[in-house]
């Protein structure tokens, strides 16, 4: 039985979801990725879906299959229009139900009942239109086929057909309501229409002889919502006394179908936006030639990889200048140590590693051409922080305290990303502390990315992979932002930088001889 388009079972759907940003978001710039989506789709309240990673591979594949299918423009357009219409109607009906439950005539009146009839009619049209559209398509994913089956059964149910029939009946009855208003000295009187002359038609007929071709229509279309709701409600109250049976039928309709909107369909209208919003978000990246794929999720870290991956937050700034990178980890490899010149893309590479794993855990397509990623239990990050003077600790102590907290939380199923640690101490102390850290990470066995200025850590053991940010062959002072497997050779960069600024030994000697 279909329940949710985001979760294959009701039990998974009802599990608690995270309402605030996970701790890793700021370090990985995931907030910069999701904030624009959540802001644009604020009405749908999608935060809990984007903030809660999943650890069940079947649930992730369930989402991946749905998103693959929604990449079809026709299908996506069909669901997009339906989603907004029905979700908005659900919100409106919450207000209507509250008003009809009130003892206050200001809210509980025939104007409110008329709104409910209007919402019910729009709901019936939207559901019928979607059902008709889906019936012409061949759906492949378990989730969308489940929803299509549920919708078909619902449209054939007595509750839906009875609703549609009663809406049509009331519309037909209300179309027979005709009345006249006499407005004088601030008083309105209402009576049935009894064939009185329509002066507007007489006026148009009188001026018809002066018409010379088509003319511009200056009539102004009034908004649906009333400007003076209390006046309209009072007029409707008087009309209801003139057409007692019709308005009694309207009262009965509102009582019988107060909760006409189906819970599963309302849930679908909100949850489908999780997929639609992500596909809309990545569309410009794809148009710029960047690749997205659906990764394989691995329960073991025997072989992990991502080809042509990139930092999605950074790519938002300039689509056309994004540099893609690869990584591969083959057992016993677990730790990627990234070295190289400053501003060479090392931290960006580390962020991309974390981003792709998190996005994959949501069942989303990720930046990359092909990928196999780890099914983690948590993403733990250690990035630089400004020194907190309130703790009376130095920068090194703060780093060590935070590192210990990270290690205490970590398991062999965690993803660990550490960026430029121990920069505030001497080289010898940094090497000693770095060695202890590498020993701990090696024993733990969790996939890890370590960005460091300590070249020695890149050859710690068989579990360690050395990667390096590259420079231009023609100009060693220029960064290519490519990260490749390569032993560190940091001394070369110091020579190139010194040469650029005329500070090599030979350059200095040459100037001194002059």
N, C-alpha and C positions, 0 to 999 in steps of 0.2 A: 504493500500500500504506500503510495507516494506521500511524503510529508514535507521534505525540504529539498530545494534545488542546490543547497550548499553542503548538505550532510546526507549520507546514504541511509542513515537510520535516525529515528526520533530520539533515541537515547543520546546519540552524539550531538544532536542539535540542542538538547536541553542541558548539556554540560555547561558550567559557568564559563563565561568569556571575559577576557581582560578588557577593562574599560579605559585604562591609561596606557600611554606609550611604554613599551618594554624598555628596559635599562639600556639596551644596545643601540637604540634608535639614534641618539644624538651622535655617538661615535661613528656610526656607519652612514650617517646622513639619510637614513630611511625616513626621518621626519620631513625632509625636503622633497622626498618622492611622494609620500602619501598626503601631506597637507593640502596640496592643490586639488587632489581628488576629493578629499573629505570636505573641503570648503565648497567645491562646486556641487557636490551631492549632499549637502548638509541636511536637507529635508529627509533623506533616507536613513540617516543615523547609521552609517556603515563602520564606525570606529571599531566596534567589537570584533567585526570580521577581519579587519586588517591588522588588528593588534594581537590576535590570537593565532599562534602557529599551531599546526597539526602534526601529530606524530604517528598517525595510522596511515600506512601506504595506500590502503584501499580507499580511504576517504580522499586522499590527495589525487589519486588516479580518477576517482569519480568527478572531481572538479576539472581536472585536465581535459577529460573527454568532453565535458560540457563546453569548456572554453574553446577547444578546437572547433567544435561545431558552430559556435557563435561567431567564428571568424567569417562566416558567410554573411555578406552584406544584407541580403534579403531577409534572412532569419533575424539578424540583429535589429534591423529596422522594425520588424514586426513586433518584437518584444519590447523595444524601446518605447514606442508610442503607447502600448498597452500598460507598461509598468508605471509610467507617470500618471496616466489617466486614472487607473484603479487605485494606486497608492494615494493620490490626492483625494479621491472619493472616500477612501477609508478614513482619512483625516477629517474631511467634512462631516462624515456620518457620526464621528465621535462627538462633534459639536452639536449636531442635531439630536442625538440621543440624550445628551446632557440637557438640552433645552426642553425636550419632550418629557423628561422626568421632573422638570421644575414645576412648582405650583405657581410660578410667576407668569402671568399672562403676557408680560413684556416679551418673554422668550417662547413660551408654549402657546402657539397660536397657529392659525391656518397658513400664515406665511411660511412658518417653519415646516409645516406638513407638506406644503407645496414644494419646498426645497427637497424634502426627502423623496417625493415622487420624481422630481427632476433627476436627483442623484441615482435613484433606482433605474430609471430609464437609460441614463448614460452608462451605468454599470452593465445592464443587459446588452446594450449595443457593443460595448467593448469586449465582453466575454464572447459574444456570438461572433464578432469579427475575428478575434484571435482563433477561435475554434475553427472557423472556416479557413483561415490562413494556414493553420497547422495541418489541416486535413489534406492539403495539396502537397505536403512535403514528406520526405522520407527521413526520419530522424534516426541517428545511430547511437547516441550516448544513452546510457542507462537513465541518467537524470532527466533528460528532456523527453525521452520516451515515456518515463513514468509520469511526468507532468501531463503530457499529451493524453495519456490514457485516463488520468484523473479528470482532466477537463472534459473529455468526451463523455465520461460517465456522469459528471456533474451537469452537463448541458442536457442530458436526457432525463435527469432526475425530476421528480415532481416539485421539489422546492424551487428549482430554477424555472421550469416551464410554467409553474403556477404564478411565480413572480412576474414573468414576462407577460403572461396573459392578463393578470390583474392590472399591470401598468397600462397595457393597451386599452383595456376596458375603461379605466379611469380617464385616460386621455380622451377617448371618444366621448365619454360623458361630460367632461369639463369643456369640450369644444362646443357643446350645445349651450353653455352658460353665456347669456347675453344680458347686460344690464345698463342702466343709465344712471349717471350721477348728476345731481343738481348741487352746485357749489354756490353758496351765497352767504356773504357776511361771516366768513370763517366757519360756516356750517356745511356739512356734506350730507346729502340725503341720497339714498339708493333705492331704485325700484327696477322691476323687470323691464326689459326692452319690449315694447309693444308696437313695433312697426313705425316708430317715430322717424321723421325725415332725417336723413343723413346730410347735414348741411355741407360737409366737406365735399361730397360728391357733386352737389349742386354748384358749388363754387368752381370746381375743376371743369365741370361741363360748360359753365358760363365763359370761362377763359380759353376753352379749347379752340375757339374760332380764331384766336390771335396767335396760335402756335405756328412757328415757322421752323420746322425741322426739330431734331432732338436738341434738348437743352440740358445743362448741368443739373444734377440732382443735389439740392442744397439741404436735404433732410439730414438731420443728425441722429445717428444711431445711439440710443441710450444704453448705458451699462446694464447688465443683468441684475446686479444687486441694487436694491431700492435706496433712494436718497433719504426718504422719510419712512423708515420701516414701520414706525408706530401708526402712521396714517394708513399705509397699505394694509397692515394687519387689521385695523379697525374697519376699513372698507370691506375686506374679505369676510370679516365677522358678520357684517350686515348682508353681504351676498349669500353667505351660508344659510341665513334664515329664509331667504327667498328660494334657494335650491336645497332644501333640507336633505332629501334622500341622497343626492350626489355627495354632499359633504359628510354625511354619515358614513358613506362608503369609503371616503378618503380617510376618515378616522379609523375605520376598521382595517384599512390597508396598513396604516402606520403602526397599529397595534400588532398586527399579524406578522409584518415583515420588518420590524424594528431592527433586527439583526440579519438583514438579507445578504450582506456581503460575506462570502465564504472565507473562513479563516485561512485555509491552505492557499487560496488564490491571492488573498491579501499578502500573505507571507511571501509567496512567489514574486509578487510585484515589487517588493522591497529587495529581496535577496538577489534577484537577477541583475540588479544594478551593480553588485560586486563585480560581475564579469564585464558588463557593458562599460562601466567606468574605467576598468583597467585597459580594455581594448581601445577605448577612445584616447586614453592617456598615451599609449605607446604608438599610436598611429603615426604621429609626425616622425618618430625615430625610424620606423620602418620605411617611410617615404624618403628619408635621408639615406637609406641603404644599410641601416644597421639591422643585424639579425636578432631574432627572438626564437626560442625553442622550448619544448616541453621536456624537462630533464628526467632521466631515470633516477629514482630514489633508491639508495642502497642502504641495506641494514648493516653492512660491513664496509670498512674503508680499504678493501683490497685494491680497488682501482677507482679513483675519483678524477674527474677532469671537466674542463669547460674550455671550449675553443671559441675564440672571437668574443670573449666576454668583455664587459666594460662597466664603468661606474655610471649608473643611471642618473644619479643626482647631478654629477658633473656634466653629463651629456645634455641635460636640459638647457645648459647655458648656450652651447653652440653645437647643434646637431652635426654639422658638416665637418667638424674638426676632431671628432672623437677617435681616439686611438684604441684599438682592440688588442687584447692579450689572451694568452692561453695559460693554463696550468694543468699538470698531470701529476698524480700521486699513485705510484705502484708500490704495493707492500714489499718491504717493510717501511717504505717512506710514509711519514706522518707529518713532518714539520717542514714548512717552507720558510727559509730565512732569506729575506730580501735586503740586499745592500746596494750601494751605488751613490751617486752624487745627490746632493740636496736638490729639491724641486724637480726630481726626475720621474715622479709618478709612483714612488714606492707605496706611500700611504693610500693613494687612489687604488692601486692594485689590491691592497689589503681590504679596503672598504668594499670593492667589487666582489671579493671572495665572500665576505659576510652577507652582502646584499643578495647575491644570487641564491645562497643557501636559505635565507629567510623567505625570499619570494617563492622559492620552490616549495617551502613548507606550507604555503597558503594555497598551493595548487595553481599558481599563476604561471604563465609563460615568462621566461627569464631572458635577460640579455645574453646572447651567445648563439652559436650555430649548432652545437651539439654538446650535451653535458650529462654527466653522471655525478650526482651529489649525495652528500651524507644525510641520512635521516637522523637528525640530531635531537637531543633533549633540551638543549639551551645554547644560546650564543653568548659567550662571555668576552668582553672587550676590556682592554686597558690602554687608553689613549692619554696623551698629555693633558694635565689640568693646571690651572693657575694655582700657585701656592696659597693654601688656606691659612691665613695668619691666626685665625681664631683657635686653631688646634695647637699652636705653638710647636708644630713639627716642621722640620725642614723638608725640602723637596724630595730628597732621597727617602726619608722616612715615610712620607706620604705615598711614594711609589711602592715601597715595600709593604706597607699596610694594605694598600689596594690589591697588590699582587697576591698577598696571602689570602685575602677575601675571595679573590678569583679562584685560586687553587682549591680552597675549601669547598666551593660550590661545584667545581668541575668533576665530571665523570669521563669515562672513556668514550661516551656518546656525545660529548659536548663539542662545540666549535669554539676555538680559542683564537683571538686576534690581539696581539700585543704590538703597540706602535712606539718606537723610539724610547725605550726605558733606560734608566741609569745614565742619562745624559748629564746629570747634575753632580756626578762624582768623578774621581780620577780614573784614568784608563785601567790601571791595575785593579782597582776595586770593582770597576764595572765588569771587567773580564771574570773576576772571581764570582761575583754575584750572578753574572750571566751564565756561567758554567753550572752553578747550582740550579738556576731556573731551567736550563736545558735538560739537566738530569731529571728534574721533576716532570717536565713535559714528556720526556722520552718514556719514563716509567708509566705515566698516565695513559699514553697511547691515543689521545684525542687529536683529530686533525687540527693543525695549528699554523697560523701565519705570524711570523715575527719580523717586523721591520726594525733594522738596527744599523748602527754605525760600527758595530764590532764585527769585523770581518771574520775573526776567529770562530765565531759561533756558527758560521755557515758550513763548517766541516766537523761538526760535533760527533757525528756517527752515521751509521747506515740509514737511520730513520730521518736524516736531515737532507733536504734538497736546497741547493744554493741557487738563487735567482738574482739577477742583477738588472738594474735600470740602465739603459744604453744611451750612448751619445752619438752624435752625427759623425760619420766617417770623415766628412770634409771639414767639419768644425767641431773639435772635441768639446768646446764650451757650450754647444747647443744640445738640448735634451731631445731625444726622440720619443720618450715616454713609453718605449717598448720594454717589457720585462721578459728576459729570457733565462733559460738555464745556463748558468755560467759561474765558474768560481770567481770570488771577489778579487778585484785588483784596484782597490781604492787609491793607492799611491799615484796611479796614472792621472787621476783627475786633479789631484793637487798640482801636478806638474803642468797640466793644460791650463788650469786657472791662473797659476803663477805666470805662465807664458803670455796669456792674454793681457795681463796687467803689467808685463815687463819686469817680472820679479824673479825669474830663474837665475841661477848662479851665473850662467854665461852672460845673460842680459845685464845683470848688475855689474859684473866685472868689466863688460864693454863700456858701460857708462862711466865707471870710475876711472878708466884709463884715459878718458877724454879730458 
